[in-house]
Amino acid sequence: MKHSKKIGMSFGLNSGIITTLGLMIGLNSGTNSKLVVIGGI
């Protein structure tokens, strides 16, 4: 695998994890409902 593809894949994976965690925290603090957090993912 080319170096540029590894860098892009790593960036995409990190970005996805950070976005998902931010979404989970935001929905939890806004609604305080586990069902809404699970549904948002």
C-alpha positions in Angstrom: 0.0 0.0 0.0 1.3 3.4 -0.9 2.3 5.8 1.9 -0.3 8.4 0.8 -3.1 5.9 1.1 -2.0 4.9 4.6 -1.9 8.5 5.6 -5.4 9.1 4.1 -6.8 6.0 5.7 -5.4 6.9 9.1 -6.8 10.5 8.9 -10.2 9.2 7.9 -10.3 6.7 10.7 -9.3 9.2 13.3 -11.8 11.8 12.0 -14.6 9.2 12.1 -13.9 8.2 15.7 -13.7 11.8 16.8 -16.9 12.7 15.0 -18.8 9.7 16.5 -17.6 10.5 20.0 -18.6 14.1 19.6 -22.1 13.1 18.4 -22.5 10.7 21.2 -21.5 13.3 23.9 -23.7 16.0 22.3 -26.8 13.8 22.1 -26.3 12.5 25.6 -25.9 15.9 27.1 -28.8 17.3 25.1 -31.4 14.5 25.6 -30.0 12.3 28.4 -31.5 9.3 26.6 -29.6 6.2 25.7 -32.0 5.3 22.9 -31.4 8.7 21.2 -27.6 8.2 21.4 -27.8 4.7 20.0 -30.2 5.9 17.3 -27.9 8.8 16.4 -25.0 6.5 15.7 
